[in-house]
Amino acid sequence: MDLRDCKVGLYEKALPQGLGWKEKIIEAKAAGYDFIEISIDETDERMARVKSGSREGKQIRKALMEADFPILTMCLSGNRRFPIGSMDKKTREAGLALIRDAVDFAVATGIRIVQLAGYDEYYGSRSKDTERLFLEGLKESVRYAACRAVTLAIENVDTDFMDTLAKIKKYVDAVDSPWLKIYADIANLTARGVSMQQLYADIGQAYADTIAWHVKDGKLNVIRDTPYGDGIVDFDAFFAYLKEHGYAGLFVMEMWSDGSEVSIGYADTARQFLRDKISIATSAQ
């Protein structure tokens, strides 16, 4: 087995928002992807998807079944609005309820991984108390997910709380469950401006718990909307590292559509970019 065996998904927001789920699946399949990653962000509209019996949730399940095409991962960023480390009890409870809804939706749709953003608090002030509450909420959420055979995975983000994989690893170890892993983002790591030596030392510390990668480019302190190959991520070195260490997991191309049909074509360009980089890594001696 090598990197070419890893399934590659397309982030839902890479495609125009106006497309229905049937159209999104058609475009993702045509571009050579193996699955779609669904977005449950801070908007009421997207969070409503995971509510039991929601109309769009039913439409999504129907479209997946008819197309025989999976959603293997969920990007659950809605907890930025309702962080589980919040000092406000109602906010915290809403965040925990959102995770439970997301897990239940995952069971209904066959999603394997629900990605949690690594924020104890996003818009409010952080403290040792928010870190403690986050850990308590994380343990509760993992227990709920474990009883339903859904894996939760924390992504490294753009704040000091969890901007490295080593920091996430401490929480993974503290929870100590096979149902909590790491969903890493190479651009988020690189954008911190650390040396290659520091970067790969960090990846190495958490390697065994890393089950998926968001693949996107970035620049110093810029983690969005950088075309592949225009940023500072050394993809050749990155995939060579993964090959050397025998990585087996998922890749998801994370992009944001500009709302035009150009983004549909770019989804194909991005898939070819990844295919080429993996080919270079796997053919190297």
ZAKETI-802329 format. One record per residue (C-alpha): residue number from 1; residue in three letters; z, x, y. Coordinates in Angstrom, 1 decimal. Layout:
BEGIN
 marfi kolro      Z      X      Y
   NUM   ALA      Z      X      Y
...
END
This chain:
BEGIN
 marfi kolro      Z      X      Y
     1   MET    0.0    0.0    0.0
     2   ASP   -0.8    1.2    3.5
     3   LEU   -0.8   -0.1    7.1
     4   ARG   -4.1   -2.0    6.4
     5   ASP   -2.1   -4.3    4.1
     6   CYS    0.2   -5.5    6.9
     7   LYS   -0.5   -9.0    8.2
     8   VAL   -1.6   -9.1   11.9
     9   GLY   -0.7  -12.1   14.1
    10   LEU   -1.8  -13.3   17.5
    11   TYR    0.7  -14.4   20.1
    12   GLU    0.0  -18.0   21.1
    13   LYS    0.0  -17.2   24.8
    14   ALA   -3.0  -14.9   24.3
    15   LEU   -5.1  -18.0   24.2
    16   PRO   -5.6  -20.5   27.0
    17   GLN   -2.8  -23.1   27.2
    18   GLY   -5.3  -25.9   27.3
    19   LEU   -6.5  -25.4   23.8
    20   GLY   -5.1  -27.7   21.1
    21   TRP   -3.6  -26.3   18.0
    22   LYS   -6.7  -26.9   16.0
    23   GLU   -8.7  -24.8   18.5
    24   LYS   -6.1  -22.1   18.7
    25   ILE   -6.2  -21.7   14.9
    26   ILE  -10.0  -21.6   14.9
    27   GLU  -10.1  -18.9   17.6
    28   ALA   -7.4  -16.8   15.9
    29   LYS   -9.1  -17.0   12.5
    30   ALA  -12.5  -16.2   14.1
    31   ALA  -11.0  -13.1   15.7
    32   GLY   -9.7  -11.9   12.3
    33   TYR   -6.0  -12.6   12.6
    34   ASP   -3.8  -13.6    9.6
    35   PHE   -1.5  -15.9   11.5
    36   ILE   -0.3  -17.1   14.9
    37   GLU    3.0  -16.5   16.6
    38   ILE    4.3  -19.6   18.3
    39   SER    6.1  -19.4   21.6
    40   ILE    9.2  -21.4   22.4
    41   ASP    9.9  -20.3   25.9
    42   GLU   12.2  -21.5   28.7
    43   THR   10.0  -24.5   29.6
    44   ASP   11.1  -28.0   28.6
    45   GLU    7.7  -28.6   27.1
    46   ARG    7.8  -25.7   24.6
    47   MET   11.5  -26.1   23.8
    48   ALA   10.8  -29.8   22.9
    49   ARG    8.5  -28.6   20.1
    50   VAL   11.4  -27.7   17.9
    51   LYS   13.3  -30.9   18.3
    52   SER   13.5  -33.0   15.1
    53   GLY   10.7  -35.5   15.0
    54   SER    8.9  -34.2   18.1
    55   ARG    5.3  -35.4   18.5
    56   GLU    3.9  -31.9   19.1
    57   GLY    5.9  -30.5   16.2
    58   LYS    4.2  -33.0   13.9
    59   GLN    0.8  -32.1   15.3
    60   ILE    1.4  -28.4   14.8
    61   ARG    2.4  -29.0   11.2
    62   LYS   -0.7  -31.1   10.6
    63   ALA   -3.1  -28.6   12.1
    64   LEU   -1.6  -25.7   10.0
    65   MET   -1.9  -27.7    6.8
    66   GLU   -5.5  -28.8    7.5
    67   ALA   -6.6  -25.3    8.4
    68   ASP   -4.6  -23.5    5.7
    69   PHE   -3.5  -21.1    8.4
    70   PRO    0.1  -20.0    8.9
    71   ILE    2.6  -19.5   11.8
    72   LEU    4.7  -16.7   10.3
    73   THR    6.7  -15.8   13.4
    74   MET    8.3  -17.5   16.4
    75   CYS    8.9  -15.9   19.8
    76   LEU   12.1  -17.7   20.9
    77   SER   12.6  -16.6   24.5
    78   GLY   14.1  -19.9   25.6
    79   ASN   17.6  -18.4   25.2
    80   ARG   17.0  -16.6   28.5
    81   ARG   17.5  -20.0   30.1
    82   PHE   20.4  -20.8   27.7
    83   PRO   21.9  -17.4   26.7
    84   ILE   24.4  -17.5   23.9
    85   GLY   26.6  -15.0   25.7
    86   SER   26.9  -17.2   28.8
    87   MET   30.4  -17.7   30.3
    88   ASP   29.5  -21.3   30.8
    89   LYS   30.4  -23.2   27.6
    90   LYS   27.7  -25.9   28.0
    91   THR   25.0  -23.3   28.5
    92   ARG   26.2  -21.3   25.5
    93   GLU   26.3  -24.4   23.3
    94   ALA   22.8  -25.4   24.4
    95   GLY   21.6  -21.9   23.4
    96   LEU   23.1  -22.2   20.0
    97   ALA   21.6  -25.7   19.5
    98   LEU   18.2  -24.2   20.5
    99   ILE   18.5  -21.6   17.8
   100   ARG   19.5  -24.2   15.2
   101   ASP   16.5  -26.3   16.2
   102   ALA   14.2  -23.3   16.0
   103   VAL   15.5  -22.5   12.5
   104   ASP   15.0  -26.1   11.3
   105   PHE   11.5  -26.0   12.7
   106   ALA   10.8  -22.7   10.9
   107   VAL   11.8  -24.4    7.6
   108   ALA    9.4  -27.3    8.3
   109   THR    6.5  -25.0    9.2
   110   GLY    6.9  -22.0    6.9
   111   ILE    7.9  -19.6    9.7
   112   ARG    9.4  -16.5    8.2
   113   ILE   10.9  -14.8   11.3
   114   VAL   12.5  -16.3   14.4
   115   GLN   12.6  -13.6   17.1
   116   LEU   15.6  -13.6   19.4
   117   ALA   15.3  -11.8   22.8
   118   GLY   18.1   -9.3   23.2
   119   TYR   19.9  -10.8   26.1
   120   ASP   23.6  -11.7   26.2
   121   GLU   23.0  -13.1   29.7
   122   TYR   19.7  -13.2   31.7
   123   TYR   20.1  -14.8   35.1
   124   GLY   23.9  -14.5   35.4
   125   SER   26.3  -11.6   35.5
   126   ARG   26.9   -9.5   32.4
   127   SER   30.3   -8.3   31.2
   128   LYS   32.2   -7.3   28.1
   129   ASP   33.0  -11.0   27.7
   130   THR   29.3  -11.9   27.6
   131   GLU   28.7   -9.2   25.0
   132   ARG   31.6  -10.6   22.9
   133   LEU   30.4  -14.1   23.2
   134   PHE   26.9  -13.0   22.3
   135   LEU   28.1  -11.4   19.1
   136   GLU   30.1  -14.5   18.2
   137   GLY   27.1  -16.7   18.8
   138   LEU   24.9  -14.4   16.9
   139   LYS   27.1  -14.4   13.8
   140   GLU   27.2  -18.2   13.9
   141   SER   23.4  -18.4   14.3
   142   VAL   22.8  -16.0   11.4
   143   ARG   25.0  -18.0    9.1
   144   TYR   23.0  -21.1    9.9
   145   ALA   19.7  -19.3    9.4
   146   ALA   20.9  -17.7    6.2
   147   CYS   21.7  -21.0    4.6
   148   ARG   18.1  -22.0    5.2
   149   ALA   16.4  -18.8    4.2
   150   VAL   15.1  -18.0    7.7
   151   THR   15.3  -14.4    9.1
   152   LEU   16.5  -13.9   12.7
   153   ALA   15.3  -10.7   14.3
   154   ILE   16.3   -9.3   17.7
   155   GLU   13.7   -7.8   20.1
   156   ASN   14.4   -4.9   22.4
   157   VAL   14.0   -6.0   26.0
   158   ASP   14.0   -4.7   29.6
   159   THR   17.8   -4.6   30.4
   160   ASP   20.4   -2.1   29.5
   161   PHE   22.1   -4.4   27.0
   162   MET   19.3   -4.0   24.3
   163   ASP   16.6   -1.8   25.7
   164   THR   16.7    0.5   22.6
   165   LEU   16.5   -0.2   18.9
   166   ALA   19.7    1.8   18.4
   167   LYS   21.6   -0.7   20.5
   168   ILE   20.2   -3.6   18.5
   169   LYS   21.1   -1.7   15.3
   170   LYS   24.8   -1.8   16.3
   171   TYR   24.7   -5.6   16.4
   172   VAL   22.7   -5.8   13.2
   173   ASP   25.4   -3.7   11.5
   174   ALA   28.2   -5.7   13.0
   175   VAL   26.8   -9.0   11.6
   176   ASP   26.0   -7.3    8.3
   177   SER   23.6   -9.9    6.9
   178   PRO   20.2   -9.5    5.2
   179   TRP   19.1  -12.4    7.4
   180   LEU   19.4  -10.4   10.7
   181   LYS   16.8   -7.7   11.4
   182   ILE   14.9   -6.1   14.3
   183   TYR   11.7   -7.2   15.8
   184   ALA   10.6   -4.1   17.8
   185   ASP    8.3   -3.9   20.8
   186   ILE    6.5   -0.5   21.3
   187   ALA    5.5   -1.1   24.9
   188   ASN    9.1   -2.2   25.9
   189   LEU   10.4    1.1   24.4
   190   THR    7.7    3.3   26.0
   191   ALA    8.0    1.7   29.4
   192   ARG   11.5    3.1   29.7
   193   GLY    9.9    6.5   30.4
   194   VAL   11.6    8.4   27.7
   195   SER   10.1   11.4   25.9
   196   MET    8.2   11.0   22.6
   197   GLN   11.1   12.9   20.9
   198   GLN   13.6   10.3   22.2
   199   LEU   11.3    7.4   21.4
   200   TYR   10.9    8.3   17.8
   201   ALA   14.5    9.3   17.3
   202   ASP   15.4    5.8   18.5
   203   ILE   12.8    4.2   16.1
   204   GLY   14.1    6.3   13.3
   205   GLN   17.7    5.1   13.7
   206   ALA   16.7    1.5   13.2
   207   TYR   13.6    1.9   11.0
   208   ALA   15.0    0.4    7.8
   209   ASP   15.9   -2.8    9.7
   210   THR   12.6   -3.2   11.6
   211   ILE   10.5   -5.9   10.0
   212   ALA    7.9   -6.7   12.7
   213   TRP    6.3   -5.0   15.8
   214   HIS    5.0   -6.5   19.0
   215   VAL    1.9   -4.4   19.7
   216   LYS    1.1   -4.3   23.4
   217   ASP    0.4   -1.6   26.0
   218   GLY    2.4   -0.9   29.1
   219   LYS    3.2    1.4   31.9
   220   LEU    6.4    2.9   33.3
   221   ASN    8.6   -0.1   34.0
   222   VAL    5.7   -2.5   33.4
   223   ILE    5.7   -4.4   30.1
   224   ARG    3.1   -7.1   30.6
   225   ASP   -0.6   -7.5   31.3
   226   THR   -1.8   -3.9   30.6
   227   PRO   -5.1   -3.9   28.7
   228   TYR   -4.9   -2.0   25.4
   229   GLY   -5.8    1.7   26.1
   230   ASP   -5.0    1.5   29.8
   231   GLY   -1.3    2.2   29.6
   232   ILE    1.0    4.9   28.4
   233   VAL    1.7    3.8   24.8
   234   ASP    0.4    6.6   22.5
   235   PHE   -1.0    4.3   19.8
   236   ASP   -2.4    7.1   17.7
   237   ALA    1.0    8.8   17.4
   238   PHE    2.7    5.5   16.9
   239   PHE    0.6    4.4   13.9
   240   ALA    0.7    7.9   12.5
   241   TYR    4.5    7.7   12.6
   242   LEU    4.5    4.3   10.8
   243   LYS    2.1    5.6    8.2
   244   GLU    4.2    8.6    7.6
   245   HIS    7.3    6.5    7.1
   246   GLY    5.6    3.9    4.9
   247   TYR    6.0    1.0    7.2
   248   ALA    5.6   -2.4    5.6
   249   GLY    6.0   -5.5    7.8
   250   LEU    4.2   -7.6   10.4
   251   PHE    2.2   -6.7   13.5
   252   VAL    1.7   -9.2   16.4
   253   MET   -0.7   -8.6   19.3
   254   GLU    1.2   -9.8   22.3
   255   MET   -1.0  -10.7   25.3
   256   TRP   -1.0  -13.3   28.0
   257   SER   -4.1  -15.4   28.7
   258   ASP   -5.5  -15.7   32.2
   259   GLY   -6.5  -19.3   31.4
   260   SER  -10.2  -18.5   31.1
   261   GLU  -12.5  -18.2   28.1
   262   VAL  -12.5  -14.4   28.7
   263   SER   -9.1  -14.2   27.0
   264   ILE  -10.5  -15.8   23.9
   265   GLY  -13.0  -12.9   23.6
   266   TYR  -10.3  -10.4   24.4
   267   ALA   -8.3  -11.6   21.4
   268   ASP  -11.1  -10.2   19.3
   269   THR  -11.2   -7.0   21.3
   270   ALA   -7.5   -6.5   20.7
   271   ARG   -7.8   -7.1   17.0
   272   GLN  -10.6   -4.5   16.8
   273   PHE   -8.5   -2.0   18.9
   274   LEU   -5.6   -2.4   16.3
   275   ARG   -8.0   -2.1   13.4
   276   ASP   -9.4    1.1   14.8
   277   LYS   -6.0    2.7   15.5
   278   ILE   -4.8    1.8   12.0
   279   SER   -8.0    3.2   10.5
   280   ILE   -7.5    6.5   12.3
   281   ALA   -3.9    6.7   11.1
   282   THR   -4.6    5.9    7.5
   283   SER   -7.6    8.3    7.3
   284   ALA   -5.7   11.2    8.7
   285   GLN   -4.6   13.9    6.3
END
